[in-house]
Amino acid sequence: MNKRQEQKERTREHLIQVAFEQFSENGLTSTKTADIAAAAQVSHGTVFSHFPTREVLLETVIEDVGSKIAKRMHELAEKSCGMKEMLEAHLKGIAEYEDFYIRLISEASLLDRVSKNTLIMIQSAISFHLIQVAEQGMKRKQIKQIPLPFLFNTWLGLIHYYLMNKELFAPKESVISVYGAEWIDYFMNLISLEEGGNE
């Protein structure tokens, strides 16, 4: 890769990072490309030379965040970790991008079709790994025989409820840092066949 290509790639990565920050702070649907250009200290045209539309930039940011959350879960699933470790990895992944993730789930119905599909693909990857670990726990008789979609949707519903109501539960703090351990304990007690709910 020559210097010009390296510079172009650095600018692209910088725009993704600044867009992530702007979307997190101001919302996915209300942030304009002009806001991102100003925050990145580049011309408005520079944004469009890397991303043909605002929607493509948003899709790129969603995909980037989602792949980072799913990557750690994938690594753990390959090591045959337990359900508790998988839930911890899921929350840790979200916690790194908490403000953006809250915007994403809160504004999902307002996104274009491609961004919605990107979010669905992210949730599907997370679901796959959680279900994989749950099936292993069921075989070992550590987890109750619960319909797998219900198990995943119960977990997601629990954390999404708190995240979408951040102002109610933890207005000045990370919701995950305040409640994450409690969610995991509650969920493990709900699904576990073992005393104390730890797998």
Residue pairs with C-beta under 8 A, 6 or more apart in sequence:
1 9
8 50
11 42
11 46
11 50
12 50
14 40
15 36
15 40
15 42
15 46
15 47
15 50
15 51
15 57
16 57
16 60
16 61
16 64
18 36
18 39
18 40
19 31
19 36
19 57
19 58
19 60
19 61
20 61
20 64
20 65
20 97
20 100
21 39
22 31
22 35
22 36
22 39
23 31
23 58
23 61
23 100
23 103
24 97
24 99
24 100
24 103
25 99
26 35
27 103
27 107
28 58
28 103
28 104
28 107
28 110
28 111
28 115
29 107
29 110
29 111
32 54
33 44
33 47
33 48
33 54
33 57
34 44
36 47
36 57
37 43
37 44
37 46
37 47
40 46
40 47
47 57
50 57
51 57
51 60
55 112
55 114
55 115
58 111
58 115
59 114
59 115
59 118
61 100
62 104
62 115
62 118
62 119
62 122
63 118
63 122
65 97
65 100
65 101
65 104
66 118
66 119
66 121
66 122
66 125
67 122
68 93
68 96
68 97
69 90
69 93
69 94
69 96
69 97
69 122
69 126
70 93
70 122
70 125
70 126
70 129
71 93
72 89
72 92
72 93
73 86
73 89
73 90
73 93
73 125
73 126
73 129
73 130
74 125
74 129
76 85
76 86
76 89
76 129
77 86
77 129
77 132
77 133
80 136
81 89
81 133
82 133
82 137
82 142
82 199
83 130
83 133
83 134
83 137
83 142
83 143
83 188
83 191
83 199
84 184
84 188
84 198
84 199
86 129
86 130
86 133
87 130
87 155
87 183
87 184
87 187
87 188
88 180
88 184
90 126
90 130
91 159
91 176
91 180
91 183
91 184
94 101
94 159
94 163
94 176
95 174
95 176
95 177
95 180
98 163
98 174
98 175
98 176
101 163
102 163
102 164
102 166
104 119
105 160
105 163
105 164
106 164
108 116
108 119
111 119
123 156
127 152
130 151
130 152
130 155
131 148
131 151
131 152
134 143
134 146
134 148
134 151
134 152
134 191
135 148
137 143
137 199
138 144
138 145
141 193
142 192
142 193
142 194
142 199
143 191
143 192
143 193
143 199
144 191
144 192
144 193
146 191
151 191
154 187
154 190
155 187
158 183
158 186
158 187
159 176
159 183
162 169
162 175
162 179
162 183
163 175
163 176
166 175
169 175
169 178
169 179
170 177
170 178
170 179
185 197
188 197
188 198
188 199
189 196
189 197
190 197
191 197
192 198
192 199
